[in-house]
Protein backbone atom coordinates (compact mmCIF):
# COMPACT_ATOMS: atom_id res chain seq x y z
CA UNK A 1 0.00 0.00 0.00
CA UNK A 2 1.32 3.43 -0.91
CA UNK A 3 -0.17 6.65 0.39
CA UNK A 4 1.02 10.19 -0.19
CA UNK A 5 -0.33 13.26 1.55
CA UNK A 6 0.58 16.73 0.33
CA UNK A 7 0.10 20.27 1.58
CA UNK A 8 0.26 23.13 -0.93
CA UNK A 9 1.78 20.73 -3.48
CA UNK A 10 4.57 19.73 -1.09
CA UNK A 11 4.69 16.12 0.06
CA UNK A 12 3.98 15.91 3.78
CA UNK A 13 4.36 12.17 4.22
CA UNK A 14 4.12 8.92 2.38
CA UNK A 15 3.53 5.38 3.52
CA UNK A 16 5.14 2.67 1.43
CA UNK A 17 4.95 0.19 4.24
CA UNK A 18 2.56 0.62 7.19
CA UNK A 19 5.47 -0.11 9.54
CA UNK A 20 7.65 2.62 8.04
CA UNK A 21 6.48 6.21 7.72
CA UNK A 22 8.72 8.70 5.91
CA UNK A 23 8.00 12.35 6.72
CA UNK A 24 8.64 15.26 4.40
CA UNK A 25 7.71 18.68 5.73
CA UNK A 26 7.38 21.76 3.50
CA UNK A 27 10.29 24.18 3.84
CA UNK A 28 9.87 26.61 6.74
CA UNK A 29 6.88 24.73 8.22
CA UNK A 30 6.58 23.35 11.74
CA UNK A 31 6.48 19.56 11.49
CA UNK A 32 4.45 19.10 14.68
CA UNK A 33 1.20 20.23 13.05
CA UNK A 34 1.51 17.41 10.50
CA UNK A 35 2.22 14.58 12.90
CA UNK A 36 -0.28 11.75 12.91
CA UNK A 37 -0.23 8.82 15.24
CA UNK A 38 -1.31 5.33 14.20
CA UNK A 39 -4.91 5.99 15.24
CA UNK A 40 -5.00 9.15 13.12
CA UNK A 41 -3.72 7.22 10.10
CA UNK A 42 -6.31 4.46 10.61
CA UNK A 43 -9.07 7.08 10.98
CA UNK A 44 -7.88 8.76 7.79
CA UNK A 45 -8.01 5.39 5.97
CA UNK A 46 -11.50 4.73 7.31
CA UNK A 47 -12.80 8.15 6.24
CA UNK A 48 -11.21 7.69 2.82
CA UNK A 49 -12.90 4.30 2.42
CA UNK A 50 -16.27 5.68 3.56
CA UNK A 51 -16.00 8.41 0.92
CA UNK A 52 -15.09 5.72 -1.61
CA UNK A 53 -18.13 3.63 -0.65
CA UNK A 54 -20.37 6.67 -1.17
CA UNK A 55 -18.79 7.42 -4.56
CA UNK A 56 -19.23 3.77 -5.59
CA UNK A 57 -22.89 3.82 -4.54
CA UNK A 58 -23.40 6.99 -6.57
CA UNK A 59 -21.63 5.43 -9.57
CA UNK A 60 -23.89 2.37 -9.38
CA UNK A 61 -27.02 4.51 -9.08
CA UNK A 62 -25.91 6.56 -12.07
CA UNK A 63 -25.36 3.37 -14.06
CA UNK A 64 -28.78 2.04 -13.03
CA UNK A 65 -30.52 5.20 -14.24
CA UNK A 66 -28.13 5.73 -17.16
CA UNK A 67 -27.29 9.23 -15.92
CA UNK A 68 -24.60 11.17 -17.78
CA UNK A 69 -23.37 13.01 -14.68
CA UNK A 70 -24.41 14.04 -11.17
CA UNK A 71 -26.65 16.87 -12.39
CA UNK A 72 -28.42 14.54 -14.82
CA UNK A 73 -28.87 12.02 -12.00
CA UNK A 74 -30.54 14.68 -9.84
CA UNK A 75 -32.91 15.52 -12.69
CA UNK A 76 -33.78 11.85 -13.28
CA UNK A 77 -34.43 11.22 -9.57
CA UNK A 78 -36.55 14.36 -9.33
CA UNK A 79 -38.56 13.45 -12.43
CA UNK A 80 -39.14 9.91 -11.16
CA UNK A 81 -40.33 11.25 -7.79
CA UNK A 82 -42.69 13.73 -9.48
CA UNK A 83 -44.05 11.05 -11.79
CA UNK A 84 -44.59 8.66 -8.87
CA UNK A 85 -46.49 11.32 -6.91
CA UNK A 86 -48.64 12.11 -9.95
CA UNK A 87 -49.51 8.42 -10.40
CA UNK A 88 -50.27 8.02 -6.69
CA UNK A 89 -52.62 11.00 -6.77
CA UNK A 90 -54.38 9.61 -9.81
CA UNK A 91 -54.91 6.24 -8.11
CA UNK A 92 -54.12 2.79 -9.46
CA UNK A 93 -57.67 2.06 -10.60
CA UNK A 94 -57.78 5.29 -12.61
CA UNK A 95 -54.49 4.64 -14.44
CA UNK A 96 -54.20 3.44 -18.01
CA UNK A 97 -52.36 0.19 -18.78
CA UNK A 98 -49.34 2.23 -19.89
CA UNK A 99 -49.35 4.18 -16.61
CA UNK A 100 -49.63 0.96 -14.59
CA UNK A 101 -46.62 -0.44 -16.44
CA UNK A 102 -44.71 2.78 -15.75
CA UNK A 103 -45.68 2.62 -12.06
CA UNK A 104 -44.31 -0.95 -11.91
CA UNK A 105 -41.09 0.22 -13.60
CA UNK A 106 -40.73 3.10 -11.12
CA UNK A 107 -41.25 0.64 -8.24
CA UNK A 108 -38.49 -1.64 -9.59
CA UNK A 109 -36.15 1.35 -9.84
CA UNK A 110 -37.02 2.37 -6.27
CA UNK A 111 -36.33 -1.15 -4.97
CA UNK A 112 -32.95 -1.22 -6.76
CA UNK A 113 -32.04 2.24 -5.43
CA UNK A 114 -32.96 1.22 -1.89
CA UNK A 115 -30.84 -1.95 -2.19
CA UNK A 116 -27.80 0.10 -3.28
CA UNK A 117 -28.32 2.61 -0.49
CA UNK A 118 -28.78 -0.15 2.10
CA UNK A 119 -25.54 -1.81 0.97
CA UNK A 120 -23.74 1.54 1.12
CA UNK A 121 -25.04 2.32 4.61
CA UNK A 122 -24.02 -1.13 5.84
CA UNK A 123 -20.52 -0.84 4.34
CA UNK A 124 -19.99 2.64 5.79
CA UNK A 125 -20.11 1.09 9.27
CA UNK A 126 -17.10 -1.10 8.51
CA UNK A 127 -15.72 -0.26 5.05
CA UNK A 128 -13.74 -2.93 3.24
CA UNK A 129 -10.65 -2.13 1.19
CA UNK A 130 -12.40 -3.76 -1.74
CA UNK A 131 -15.64 -1.77 -1.56
CA UNK A 132 -15.93 -1.71 -5.39
CA UNK A 133 -16.17 -5.50 -5.51
CA UNK A 134 -19.57 -6.64 -6.80
CA UNK A 135 -19.94 -9.09 -3.92
CA UNK A 136 -20.72 -6.14 -1.61
CA UNK A 137 -23.45 -4.74 -3.86
CA UNK A 138 -26.84 -5.97 -5.07
Buried (B, 14 or more C-beta within 10 A) or exposed (E): EEBEBEBEEEBBBBBEEEEEBEEBBBEEEEEEEBEBEEEEBEEEBEEEBBEBBBEBBBEBBBEBBEBEEEEEBEBBBEEBEEBBEEBEEEEEEEBEEEBEEBBEEBEEBEEBBEBBEEBBEEBBEEBEEEBBEEEBBE
